[in-house]
Amino acid sequence: MRRGLLSIIVSAVLVLAACADGPYPGAEPALAPDKARLYVYRALNPNDSLLWTTVSLDRRPIGALGPGTVFYRDLPPGMYEIEVQSDQLYPGQFKTVRLVAGSRTYAEIQQQPFWGTPSYEWQGSTFLVAIVNPVVGARQIQRLRLTAG
């Protein structure tokens, strides 16, 4: 009963927080022809923790994400490894992507609660990167809050 009540409260707080800042505006500056745009986002999932996680490209931090947020970076074309800070390792947790000039790539940060633990008593969080189809990613970020990262 207590866990159910806590879940309801957390869900309500997440929904109110997402509504307070408004949805993703969808009107970012034009992409330079010699750059690629990388969107990094985390869906609003009531089962996830409220923790923020640091996102890195090639081991250099580029921003942080909490539930229901999105940020983007315009980058030179090339190969990049997208990594997230986690308390536990997860198979295939990080992704290597090739960014092409003029392209838009969507990386969803997903949480795997309780990964690698024998019980639900562990308090850490495990995050992983999923590369999402651009049509799906563009639709998913519309419901999120744009941040500077």
N, C-alpha and C positions, 0 to 999 in steps of 0.2 A: 504494500500500500504506500509506504513512504517513498520507495523508488518511483512509483507511478506519479505521485504528487510532485516529486522533484522534476521528473521529465516534463510534466505539464508546465511547471513554472519556468524551466529553462526554455522550452519551446516558445512560450509567450514573450519572454525577454528577447529572444532572437528575432522574432517577428517584429516586435516593436522597434528594436534597434535597426533593423533593415528598413523599416518604413520611415524612421526619423530622418535619415539623410537622403531619402529618395532613391529611385532606381538609377541604374546606369544611364548616363545621359545619351550615350550613343553618338556623340558628335565630337570625336577627337580630331586633332589636326590631320591634314592630309599626310600620307606616307610618302617620304622622299623616294624617288625611283631607285636610288642606290642602297636602300635600307630594307630590312624585313621587320615586321611587327610581331612581337611575341606577347600574347595575352596569357597571364597566369591568374587562375581564379580558384576559389573554393566555394562550392555550393553551400546553401543554407540548409543544413541537415540537423534536425532536432536531436538526433542521437549522437552527434559529435560534441566534443568538448569545446569550450570557449577559448581554448588556447590559440595563440598565434604561433606560426612557424616561419622560420627564415628560409627564403628561397635563394639559391645560389646558381650562378652559371660558371662552370669551370672552376668551382671552389671559391668564387668571389660573390659575396652577398649582393643581391640586386633589389631586395625588398622583403616584406613580411606580409603574411595573409592571416586573416581571421575568418570565421564562418561568414559567408555571405558577401565576400569582398572580391574585387578584381583590380589588377593593375596591368599596365603594358609597358614595354620597352621597345624602342626602335633600335635595331642592331645592324652592324655590317653582316653581309651574308657569310655563312660559314657553318662549321660543325660546333655544336655546343652540348655540354652535358648539364642537364637541369637536375638539381639536387635539392632536397628539403631536409631541414633539421628534424631529427627524430630521436626518441629515447631507445628504440629498438630497430634493428635492421629487418628488412622485409625482402623477399626474393623479387628481383627486378624493380626495386624501389625507385631508382633513378633512371632517367631516359636521356639518350643521345639523339639530338635532332639536327637536321640539316635545314638551315634557314636560307631561303633563296630571295634575292632582291625582288621587292614588290609583293612578297607573300605575307600571309597572316597565319600564324600558328597558335593553337590553343592548347595550353597545358593546364589540366585540372589537378589540383592537389586534393587527394582523398585521404581520409583518416581511417585507420584500421585499429579501432579500440581493442585493447586487451591482447594484441598480437603477441605471440611467443610466451604467454603466461599460462600456468596450469589452472588459474582461478580468476575470478573477476575482482580480486582484491588489489591487483596491481594498479597504480595510479598514473603510469606514464602514457605517452601517446606515440603512435607510429604513423607517419605520413608517407605517402608515395605519390609519384608523378604519373599521370595518364595523359597521353597525347590524344586529343579528341578531334574527330572530323570537323573541319572548319564550319560547315553548315550547322551542325549541332552546337559547337562551341559558341558561335555568334548568337544563337538563340538563347543558350544558357546564361550568358553574361548579361543579357538584358534585364534579368531580375536581381542583379547584384549591385552592390554599392562600389563605385569607383573610388579608389584610394591612390595616394602617391606611392604606396608600397612601403 
